[in-house]
Amino acid sequence: PGVVIGGRVEAGQEIGYVGDSGTAEHTMPHLHFELRDPDGVIVNPHDSLLVAQGRSVCRVTDPGPLEALLGSWDVITIGARGAAVRQVQRLAAAFGHSPGPIDGIFGPATKRAVAALQQDLGVAADGVIGRETRAAIAPIALLAEHLTVLDPDGRIMRWGDVGIDVRALQEVLVLAGHDPGAPDGVFGSKTEYAIEALQASAGIAVDGVVGPGTRRALSASLGVAPLVTCDD
């Protein structure tokens, strides 16, 4: 009651209740709190608080929805307009390539940004969205709900840990080509073996523990390392 757009809160003010109601009945009791940017993309409130305090923070850029882009096989090139163009513009921007205004209009700047994105994804850099480029983008859409797993500042995870972040890690490991067993949210022996295989392939210390270095290696193996940025 009393929550309105533009309202302000102060330290110590009650803002909600801890629980597991609604669609959260199968999770541990918690308070769901999130921030969204003007395009509706969720941003990490913890990161925002750290930035406000002038502290360094690593963040994972959410490229936003990709349904319109992946929901059609039409070739997208100069002159195209619409939601699919807007989504690829946002995706290219998330990878650090400026498409100009994110306005849903495929112009020369967007074509250059798409070509740079294609180079990052390891496909022909022709600046045209076709079947091959969509196939390379599709795994990013599958990762969308689990991108926080790639955050180098995320909690250290090891054998015996449990939680929804462990389940997300297991599902991301599958996308990276390492079998962690059933995605059950329990960090067991198979998940540990999968992490060790990832670490060995990345040439980093093989200890089966998920820390900042392992998260960066996972980002690199998935081809989405540009989505992870750190501010000093």
N, C-alpha and C positions, 0 to 999 in steps of 0.2 A: 504493500500500500504506500502511496505517495511517491513512487518512482516515476520520474518524468524526464523527457529528453532535455538535456542541458543542465540537469541537476548536479550538485556537487556533493562530495562526501568528505568527511574529516577522519583523521586517525581515531580509531576506537569506535566509530559509528557502526551500528548493526546494519548489514546490507543483505543478509540472507540467512538461510538455515542449512545446516549439514544434514544430509539424508541420502536416500536411494530411491526416490519416488519416480513416478512417470516411466520414462524409457530407460532409467538408470537402475532398475530393480535388481540387476544381476552384477552390480559393481559394489565396491566398498563404499560406505557412507562418505560423501564429499559435498563440497559446495562448487557448483559449476559456475565459473566466471570467465567471460571472454570479451575481447574487444574486436571490433571489425572496422576495416578502413572504409572510405566512402564507396568502394566498389563491392562491399560486402564480404571481402576476404578476411578470414580470421587472422589476427596478429597476436603475438604472445604478450599478455599483459605484464608478465614479469620483466620481459625485455624493455617494455616501455617505462616501467618504474626505474630500472637500472639506468636507462638513458637520461631520464629526468634528474637522476642523482649525479650525472656526469661520470658514470662508471663504464668500463669497457664491457662489451657484450657481443656474443656470437649469436647470429640468428639464421634461420632457414627461411628463405623467401618462398612464400606460397604462390605458385603461378596462377592460381585461380581456377575456375571451372574450365573444362575442355570438351564438354559434351557436344557442343555445336561443331567444333573443329573435327572431332573424331566420329561424329555421327553421320558423316556423308563422305562419299568417295569423289565428289566433284573436285576438279583441279582448281586451285586458288592461285591467282596470279594478278598482275597489274590490272587495276580497274574493278576488282571484286569488292563487294561491300557486304557488311552484315556482322552477325554475332561471331561467326567462325573467324573472320578477319580480326575482330577485336580480341578474341581469345589468343590467337597466335601472336598478336602484337604484345599482349601482356606477358605471354610465355617468353618471347624474345627479350623483353625488358627484364624479366626475372633472371635471365642468363647474362645480363649485362650488356645487351645490344639494343641501342635506342631505335625504335621504329618511327620516331616522330610522335605526334599526338596519338594517343590510344583512342581512335575515333571510328574504328570499323571500316576504314577506307584503305585499300591496298595500293599505296603509291610507291615511288622509288625508294624512299627511306625505309619503308616496311620491307621491300624486297631485299635491300642490303642487310637489314637486321635478320631476316629469315635465312639468307645465305650464311651469315655468321653462325646462327643457331644450328643450321644443318652441319656446318663444319664441326661444331662441338659434339653433335650427335653421331658423327662419323658416316654421314650419307652425302650424296652428291650435292654440292653447294651451288644450286642453280637458282635459288630464290623463289622457287615454285613449290607449292604444297601439293604433293601427290601421294600415291599409295606408299612409297618407300618412306617418305618423311613422316606420314601418319603412323606407320608401323614403329618408327623410332620414338615418336612422341607418346605412344600408347602406354608404355611402362610408367611414364611420369604421372599419368592419370591414375594408375593403380597405386602409386606411391602417395598420392595426395593426402590421404587420411593418416599417413604414417611418417610424414616428413620430419616431425619433431624427433624421431629416432636418430636422425642424422646430426642433431644439434651437438656440437662438441662439448657444450656445457651441461649436457644431460647427466643424470645420475650414473654412477659407476654400477655396472651390472655384472654379476658373476654367478657361478653354480649355486643353486639353492634359492635364488631370488624368484619372486612371483609378482605378477601384476599385469595390468593392461599394456604397460610399456614393453614388458617382456614378450607378450603376444605380438605386439606391433613389430618388435625386433625380429621375431621368428618369421613373420610374413614377409618382411623386407629381405631377410636372408634367402628365402625361396626365390625372390625376384633376382637376387644376385647370383643364383646358381649354387647355393650351398644348402643342403638339407638339414634343418634343425629338428626334424620330426614333426609331430602334430603341433599346430599352433595353439597350445593350451595355456599359455601364460606362465608356464613353469620352466625355469632355466635349469634343465637337466643335462645329462651327459651328451645327448645328441646335439643339443644346442651348443654346448661347450665345444664339441668336435667341429661343428660348423663354423664357429668363431675362430677356432685354431686354424682351420683350412683357409679362411679368409685372410687371417694374419700372415700365414705362410705365403700365400699367393701375392700379398702386398709387400712382402719383404720386411715386415715389422716384427717386434718381439712376439713370440707365440706363447701366450699365457692364458688364453681362453677368457680373458676379462675384457669387458666392453668399456673402454675409456675414450678420451678425446681422440687419440691416434687411431683407434679401431673404428670409431665413427667416421673419421675423415677417410679412412681406407674404404669403408663401405660406400661412402658418397662417390669416391673415385671409381669404384668397381661398377657402380650403377650409372656412371656417366653424368651425374648431376652435381658434381663438386662445385660448379659456379653458383649453385643456389645457396651455398653455405658461405656467409661472409662474417667477418669479425671487425668491430670498431675498437680502436684503441682509446 
